[in-house]
Amino acid sequence: MRLDKYIAANTPRSRAEVSKLVRQGAITVNGARAIKASQHFDERGDTVMLLGETVKALGETYLMLHKPAGYICANSDAEHPTVIDLLIARDSKKFAHPLPIEHLQIVGRLDIDTTGLVLMTTNGDWNHTITAPNKKCLKGYSVETAEPIDESLAVKFLEGIQLNNEKHLTKPAILRVLGNTRCELDISEGKYHQVKRMFAACNNRVTSLHRYRIGPITLDTHLEEGDFRLLTPSEIALNAS
Ligand code: URA
């Protein structure tokens, strides 16, 4: 494993900072001063120290957040509060060790006005198994619309909808009508504003959108809006299957 990659993954230091610290002689491997940030070491046997403290492997972090409206899915933003701000505000009350905020990736974004399940992880491969188009991971949404939802829409959504500025029809989506203007929709893609655009293409308008499921992981009904929890080992493993 490369020294800079390891330290950046397990401390708040960036890889650029690690390079600087190596030049300053602040990093050692088995007691010997590190020579370059790109040097390799054995994670199982070698001891890396930064400013006299051992750098321990944190392991990966996986969590689910119940996103409220008004927050955007970004790591930082000049205009709006972000889902990361929610974690920072509540983190210190929840865990003995701080979350690796700067290493968290958001797994499939929601619009600012959409509520519901947001997954975050430090594990890029795990993220990929959910978001890569070829994985066809189903996302479940509760939808409310301005106009009545015709039962015939289920067939249209299954066959695919032509969205503006898209080359291909949307992939088969499963619509369950629950009421006059209420339904659930499962989609396997994650195009920009996809659900809103699908309804708009059928002369309707989404007035409320809530994601309750990503693949086999369902939003924990005990989580209040704005609250989050770590995923259980079985939830983490479910995604890998
Ligand atoms: N589709 C949308 O239109 N918005 C979302 O936030 C998610 C899916």
Residues whose N, C-alpha, C, O or C-beta is under 5 A from the ligand:
A	BS01	URA	R109 L110 D111 T114 H193 Q194 V195 K196 R197
